[in-house]
Amino acid sequence: MGNSESSSSSSSADPRFKSACRAFTQKELEDLKSLFVSLAAKSQSDNPHYITPPVFKKYIGAGGPLGDRMFDLVTQKRKDQKLTFQDLVIAKGTYEKGTKDDIEEFIYQLLDVYGDGVVGRSDVERVLATMLNSICSENCSESRSGSEQECVDIFLNAANFKKDDSDKAESSLSFEDFRRWCALLPSVRKFLGSLLMPPDSGSQVPKLVDGESIDPNLVLMREQYAWLIGGALSHELSEWKLLYHSAVHGQSFNTFLGKMSDDGPSVLVIKDREGYIYGGYASQPWEKHGDFYGDLKSFLFQLYPKASIFRPTGANHNMQWCAVNFSSESIPNGIGFGGRVNHFGLFISANFDKGHTFECTTFGSPCLSKTNYIYPEVIECWGIVPKGAQQERSEAIRGTVLERFKEDRHMLNLVGLANSSD
């Protein structure tokens, strides 16, 4: 007990602790103290002066090498297996209240799970495996989640690992390349940047509802894909409903538009003959237009063989395209995103049997497939129900029905028929 108190006393003189305290309000410091006391009490009953690794890792929701590395960084690499209140304040002061550079430097160090000062490919691979295991539900079927290593690989493939001039066997990820990787994978940045934050009451993965009429093995969307795409959305995740699937509804543009009866945003996913999987998030409904429309919330993405998100660059406002039954060659019939007419970032013709994808300044995206000209094998579209919207919609429908019922009763009363069956 004396050693713990001595350690705590010396830490109190740490200028980093005093500086970190100034970043918080008095109420925030009191909340941090309450959190520490609660976690310390779970760690041991006789000496509530520190938090043990198992309790800490359970709190942040990350085990394995990622949880070990976070504990090591928060305890300032002392290796004494004791996390003090001062440790917690200093870490959260950097992690939550620091500058963008401070926060990203901390997150970058998290990836160095071997602690050798180099973020190697094997470091990132182990972190990704921990993350994906954490975000996917335990009861997720194999068809919904896919193999763990395959999912890890698609995220790894988006990173730019380089070999240096030394004799080290594996390639590494520089800090600047790490930042570019995070820009392509906002979900990874969100996950790593929220480990010390208060636990989120909502799921990081939307509930995927594909109906009973389709074989789950035919569905392209996986939990990891939904997590990746959802990380780029501004609203909270709730439910994604499969509105259209070419294997069930046929490759028909008119059928597709008919299924888009919902007026909300949607996620279009395509798998082509080359095996590449990609698509776009449409923030506006798919409706007939004679020109580009939409807003800066839309984006393109790749899902396989590598995962990346491509947000609008602001170069132009050519977001969505949805043209049907136009006879002019200057208005190609089909759906698409970005670029310009006949040179889209992504385009599927009205026959749903061919299309193209080119490098696109609208989203700063490359060709999304192996070749510019694509032949879709599977097309599916998911309607997004933002958190709370489903309940509001059901209440609105219920209110409408009740109002109609009142009006009907009123009309029946006027003609003396309301109680004729009594």
C-alpha positions, 0 to 999 in steps of 0.5 A, spaced: 500 500 500 505 504 501 508 503 494 502 505 491 501 511 495 508 513 494 507 512 486 501 516 486 504 522 490 510 522 485 506 522 479 502 528 482 508 532 481 508 530 473 508 536 469 504 532 464 498 531 469 498 538 471 497 540 464 492 535 462 488 537 468 487 544 465 484 541 459 478 538 463 473 542 467 472 540 474 466 536 472 469 532 467 475 531 472 470 529 477 467 524 472 474 521 471 475 520 478 468 516 479 470 512 473 477 511 476 474 509 483 469 504 479 474 501 475 479 500 481 474 497 485 473 492 480 480 490 480 482 489 487 478 489 494 484 491 498 487 496 495 483 501 490 489 505 488 490 502 481 486 499 475 489 492 473 489 490 465 483 485 465 479 490 468 481 496 463 481 492 457 474 490 458 472 497 459 475 499 452 472 493 449 479 491 446 482 485 448 488 481 445 495 485 443 491 492 441 488 492 449 495 490 451 498 496 447 493 501 449 494 499 457 502 499 456 501 506 453 496 509 458 501 507 463 507 510 460 510 504 459 512 502 466 510 495 465 508 495 472 501 492 471 498 498 474 494 504 471 493 510 476 488 516 476 494 520 474 495 515 468 488 516 466 488 523 466 494 524 462 492 519 457 485 522 456 488 529 456 492 527 450 487 522 446 481 526 447 483 534 448 489 534 444 491 537 437 489 533 431 496 531 431 497 529 438 491 524 437 493 521 431 500 520 433 497 517 439 493 512 435 499 511 430 503 508 436 497 504 438 498 500 432 506 498 434 503 492 438 510 489 438 513 496 441 519 496 437 518 503 434 516 500 427 509 499 425 510 493 421 505 490 417 504 484 422 502 489 427 497 492 423 494 485 421 494 483 429 490 490 430 485 489 425 484 482 427 482 484 434 478 490 431 474 486 426 473 480 432 470 486 436 465 489 432 462 483 429 457 479 433 458 473 436 452 470 432 454 472 426 453 467 420 459 465 416 455 467 410 454 474 413 461 475 416 466 471 411 473 469 413 476 473 418 483 473 414 480 475 408 476 481 411 483 483 414 486 483 408 481 487 404 483 493 410 491 491 409 490 492 402 488 499 402 495 501 406 501 503 403 507 499 406 514 500 404 520 497 405 526 501 407 533 500 406 535 496 412 535 489 413 528 488 416 524 482 413 517 486 413 515 492 410 512 498 415 507 504 415 509 511 415 506 516 419 503 520 413 501 513 410 497 511 416 494 518 415 492 517 408 490 510 410 485 512 415 482 517 410 480 511 406 478 507 412 474 512 417 471 506 421 478 504 423 480 511 425 473 512 429 474 505 432 482 507 434 480 514 436 474 512 441 477 506 445 478 511 451 471 514 450 465 512 454 462 506 451 457 507 446 450 504 447 449 503 440 452 498 435 457 500 431 454 495 425 447 496 423 442 491 423 442 488 416 435 485 414 435 481 408 428 478 408 426 471 408 426 470 400 433 470 399 439 465 400 444 469 405 450 466 401 448 470 395 448 477 399 454 481 398 453 485 404 457 483 410 458 486 417 465 488 416 463 492 409 457 495 413 461 497 418 466 500 413 461 504 410 457 506 416 463 509 418 463 515 413 456 516 415 454 522 419 448 519 422 447 513 427 447 506 425 440 503 425 437 498 420 439 497 413 434 493 409 435 489 402 430 493 397 433 490 391 437 484 389 438 482 382 438 474 383 431 475 386 428 481 382 432 480 376 437 485 372 431 490 371 432 497 371 424 498 372 424 493 377 430 496 381 426 503 381 420 500 383 423 497 389 426 504 391 419 506 394 423 508 400 425 516 400 431 515 404 438 514 402 441 507 400 447 503 399 448 500 392 453 494 391 456 491 385 460 485 384 462 484 377 465 478 373 472 480 375 470 478 382 471 486 384 466 489 389 464 496 390 459 501 389 456 508 392 452 511 398 446 515 395 444 520 400 438 522 395 432 517 393 433 514 386 429 518 382 428 520 374 433 526 373 435 529 366 442 531 369 446 530 376 443 531 382 444 530 390 449 533 395 456 532 398 454 526 403 454 521 397 461 517 396 464 511 392 467 505 395 471 499 394 470 493 398 474 487 395 479 486 394 481 492 398 477 496 402 476 504 401 472 510 402 472 516 397 468 522 399 467 528 395 473 533 393 469 539 392 471 539 385 464 539 382 457 537 384 456 531 380 454 526 385 448 522 383 445 520 376 439 517 375 436 517 368 430 513 365 427 513 358 431 518 355 432 518 347 438 523 347 445 520 347 447 526 351 443 523 357 445 516 358 439 511 361 442 508 367 444 510 374 451 512 376 456 517 381 461 522 379 465 524 373 461 526 367 456 524 362 459 517 359 465 518 363 462 516 370 466 514 377 461 509 376 455 507 372 450 502 370 446 502 364 439 501 364 439 494 362 443 493 368 448 488 364 454 493 363 457 499 365 464 503 367 468 506 372 473 511 371 478 515 375 474 521 378 475 528 380 468 528 384 470 523 389 478 523 388 477 515 386 480 511 382 477 506 377 474 501 382 474 495 378 480 491 374 478 494 368 474 501 366 468 497 363 464 492 367 459 487 367 455 486 373 454 479 376 450 481 382 447 488 384 444 489 390 441 496 394 440 497 401 435 502 404 438 505 410 433 507 416 437 512 421 436 511 428 430 513 431 427 514 424 423 507 424 419 509 430 418 516 428 415 513 421 411 507 425 408 513 430 406 517 424 403 511 420 399 510 427 397 517 428 395 517 420 390 511 421 387 514 428 386 520 425 382 517 419 378 513 423 376 519 427 374 522 421 370 516 418 367 515 425 365 523 424 362 522 417 358 516 419 355 519 425 353 525 420 349 520 416 346 516 423 350 509 421 356 509 426 352 505 431 347 501 426 351 495 428 349 496 436 
